[in-house]
Amino acid sequence: MTPNDVERFFSRSDDSYFFARWGRPIAPIAFGIEDKSIATLKGAIEVTCAMVGHPIAETDPELGTNLMFFFIRDWDELLAVPNLDRIMPNLDELVGRLQAAESQQYRSFRFDDQGAIKACFVFVRMDKELSKMSADALFLMQVVQSFLVWSDCAFQYQSPLAIAPNGHTVLRAEVADVIRAAYDPILPLMAQDVSHALRLFARLPKDA
């Protein structure tokens, strides 16, 4: 890993740099999956929170739940979700864009007055490709992409996941290192200056 490698994780397609992490305990909920799958998703959240020392809560005092997952078969299904248009303005327009782009997934973040993540809404369309993934891999991938505001290009050509020698799906080591560094309490909750990438790099393991 080089400073440029770290920078690319948060440098967007318009050449701007933007980083944000959670600033409050995560209170998750999921829709569209079975109870046993919910347990697997919860496990992925707990493991990632434990990795960075971030708390999980039953409820968020302001929002109730602040990390919401929606697993659907078609984008049209979102239009039938009660009150979703209250938290996702212009829902009709969004669904149209996702359909036109044949998108598999979409994440929408909300931020507090310090720029930290205060809510994240994750929408996953389970097409044939995603349906072939194991639940462990699918949920870990979604959780990891919800723990930070990554660049829209961060995982365009390489997944954040890897297959360990024992056959289990795990985070790529360099991605895990960046997430751990990002949650260093000394670092800001939000950053828009590229010099932030140097501060992240300085906190990576020396052999990274």
C-alpha positions as CSV (number, residue, x, y, z in Angstrom):
1,M,0.0,0.0,0.0
2,T,1.2,3.5,-0.9
3,P,-0.3,6.9,0.0
4,N,-1.8,7.0,-3.5
5,D,-3.5,3.6,-3.0
6,V,-5.1,5.0,0.2
7,E,-6.1,8.2,-1.6
8,R,-7.9,6.2,-4.4
9,F,-10.2,4.7,-1.9
10,F,-11.8,8.1,-1.3
11,S,-11.1,10.0,-4.5
12,R,-14.3,10.2,-6.4
13,S,-14.9,10.1,-10.2
14,D,-15.2,13.9,-10.3
15,D,-11.6,14.1,-8.7
16,S,-12.9,15.3,-5.4
17,Y,-11.8,13.7,-2.1
18,F,-14.4,12.8,0.5
19,F,-14.2,10.7,3.6
20,A,-16.7,10.1,6.4
21,R,-17.2,7.5,9.1
22,W,-19.9,6.8,11.6
23,G,-20.1,9.2,14.5
24,R,-22.8,7.4,16.6
25,P,-23.6,3.8,17.5
26,I,-25.0,1.7,14.7
27,A,-28.6,0.5,15.1
28,P,-29.3,-1.8,12.1
29,I,-32.5,-3.3,10.6
30,A,-33.0,-5.4,7.5
31,F,-36.0,-6.1,5.2
32,G,-36.5,-8.7,2.5
33,I,-34.5,-11.6,4.0
34,E,-35.3,-14.5,6.3
35,D,-34.6,-14.7,10.0
36,K,-31.5,-16.9,9.6
37,S,-30.1,-14.5,7.1
38,I,-30.7,-11.6,9.4
39,A,-28.5,-13.4,12.0
40,T,-25.8,-13.7,9.4
41,L,-26.0,-10.0,8.5
42,K,-26.0,-9.1,12.2
43,G,-22.9,-11.2,12.6
44,A,-21.1,-9.3,9.8
45,I,-22.0,-6.0,11.4
46,E,-20.8,-7.2,14.9
47,V,-17.5,-8.4,13.5
48,T,-16.8,-5.2,11.6
49,C,-17.8,-3.1,14.7
50,A,-15.5,-5.2,16.9
51,M,-12.7,-4.7,14.4
52,V,-12.7,-1.0,14.7
53,G,-14.1,-0.7,18.3
54,H,-17.4,1.0,17.2
55,P,-20.6,0.4,19.3
56,I,-23.8,-1.2,18.2
57,A,-27.2,-0.1,19.7
58,E,-30.7,-1.5,19.8
59,T,-32.1,1.9,18.8
60,D,-30.9,5.3,17.7
61,P,-32.4,8.1,19.9
62,E,-33.0,10.3,17.0
63,L,-33.9,7.9,14.1
64,G,-34.8,4.6,15.8
65,T,-32.7,2.7,13.3
66,N,-29.9,4.3,11.3
67,L,-28.6,1.5,9.2
68,M,-31.3,0.0,7.0
69,F,-30.9,-2.8,4.5
70,F,-33.5,-3.5,1.8
71,F,-33.1,-6.7,-0.3
72,I,-35.4,-6.8,-3.3
73,R,-35.8,-8.6,-6.6
74,D,-36.8,-5.6,-8.6
75,W,-36.4,-1.8,-8.1
76,D,-40.1,-1.3,-8.5
77,E,-40.6,-3.0,-5.1
78,L,-39.2,0.1,-3.4
79,L,-42.3,2.1,-4.5
80,A,-44.5,-0.2,-2.4
81,V,-42.5,0.2,0.8
82,P,-44.6,2.2,3.3
83,N,-43.3,5.7,4.0
84,L,-40.0,5.1,2.2
85,D,-40.6,8.2,0.2
86,R,-40.3,10.2,3.5
87,I,-36.7,9.2,3.9
88,M,-35.8,8.9,0.2
89,P,-37.0,12.1,-1.5
90,N,-37.9,11.8,-5.2
91,L,-38.2,8.0,-4.9
92,D,-39.9,7.6,-8.2
93,E,-37.0,9.4,-10.0
94,L,-34.4,7.3,-8.1
95,V,-36.1,4.0,-9.0
96,G,-36.2,5.1,-12.6
97,R,-32.5,5.9,-12.6
98,L,-31.6,2.6,-11.0
99,Q,-33.7,0.7,-13.5
100,A,-32.2,2.5,-16.4
101,A,-28.7,1.8,-15.2
102,E,-29.6,-1.9,-14.3
103,S,-27.9,-1.2,-10.9
104,Q,-27.4,-4.0,-8.4
105,Q,-27.1,-1.8,-5.4
106,Y,-27.4,1.7,-4.1
107,R,-26.4,3.4,-0.8
108,S,-27.7,6.7,0.5
109,F,-25.9,8.4,3.5
110,R,-27.1,11.0,5.9
111,F,-24.7,13.2,7.9
112,D,-24.8,15.1,11.2
113,D,-23.6,18.6,11.7
114,Q,-20.0,17.4,12.1
115,G,-20.1,15.6,8.7
116,A,-20.1,12.2,10.3
117,I,-22.4,9.4,9.0
118,K,-25.6,9.4,11.0
119,A,-27.7,7.1,8.8
120,C,-27.2,4.8,5.8
121,F,-29.9,3.2,3.6
122,V,-28.7,0.2,1.6
123,F,-30.7,-1.1,-1.3
124,V,-29.7,-4.4,-3.0
125,R,-31.3,-5.9,-6.0
126,M,-30.8,-9.6,-5.9
127,D,-30.1,-10.3,-9.6
128,K,-28.7,-13.7,-10.8
129,E,-25.1,-12.6,-10.1
130,L,-25.7,-11.6,-6.5
131,S,-28.0,-14.5,-5.9
132,K,-25.1,-16.8,-6.6
133,M,-23.0,-15.3,-3.7
134,S,-23.0,-16.9,-0.3
135,A,-24.9,-15.0,2.4
136,D,-21.6,-14.5,4.3
137,A,-19.9,-12.8,1.3
138,L,-23.0,-10.8,0.3
139,F,-23.6,-9.4,3.7
140,L,-20.0,-8.7,4.5
141,M,-19.6,-6.8,1.2
142,Q,-22.6,-4.6,2.0
143,V,-21.6,-3.9,5.6
144,V,-18.0,-2.9,4.6
145,Q,-19.3,-0.5,2.0
146,S,-21.6,1.1,4.6
147,F,-19.0,1.6,7.3
148,L,-17.2,4.4,5.4
149,V,-18.2,6.7,2.6
150,W,-15.9,5.2,0.0
151,S,-15.2,6.6,-3.5
152,D,-17.8,5.6,-6.1
153,C,-14.8,4.0,-7.9
154,A,-13.2,2.3,-4.8
155,F,-14.3,-1.3,-5.6
156,Q,-15.2,-0.9,-9.3
157,Y,-12.4,-3.2,-10.4
158,Q,-11.6,-5.2,-7.3
159,S,-13.9,-6.5,-4.6
160,P,-13.2,-5.6,-1.0
161,L,-13.4,-9.3,-0.2
162,A,-11.0,-12.2,-0.7
163,I,-11.0,-16.0,-0.3
164,A,-8.9,-17.2,2.6
165,P,-6.8,-20.4,2.3
166,N,-9.5,-22.2,4.3
167,G,-12.1,-21.2,1.8
168,H,-13.9,-18.6,3.9
169,T,-14.7,-15.2,2.6
170,V,-12.8,-12.4,4.4
171,L,-12.0,-8.8,4.0
172,R,-8.9,-8.0,1.9
173,A,-6.1,-7.3,4.3
174,E,-5.5,-3.8,2.9
175,V,-9.2,-2.9,3.1
176,A,-9.4,-4.0,6.7
177,D,-6.3,-2.0,7.6
178,V,-7.7,1.2,6.0
179,I,-11.0,0.7,7.9
180,R,-9.2,0.3,11.2
181,A,-7.1,3.4,10.5
182,A,-10.2,5.3,9.5
183,Y,-11.7,4.8,13.0
184,D,-8.7,6.1,14.9
185,P,-10.4,8.5,17.3
186,I,-7.7,11.1,16.7
187,L,-8.7,11.4,13.0
188,P,-11.6,13.6,11.9
189,L,-15.1,12.1,11.4
190,M,-15.2,13.7,7.9
191,A,-12.4,15.0,5.6
192,Q,-12.4,16.6,2.2
193,D,-8.7,17.4,1.9
194,V,-6.5,14.8,0.2
195,S,-3.9,15.2,3.0
196,H,-6.2,13.1,5.1
197,A,-5.1,10.0,3.0
198,L,-1.5,10.6,4.3
199,R,-2.8,10.5,7.9
200,L,-4.6,7.2,7.1
201,F,-1.4,5.8,5.5
202,A,0.7,6.7,8.5
203,R,-1.6,4.5,10.6
204,L,-1.4,1.4,8.4
205,P,0.7,-1.6,9.6
206,K,4.3,-1.1,8.6
207,D,4.2,-4.3,6.5
208,A,0.9,-3.2,4.7
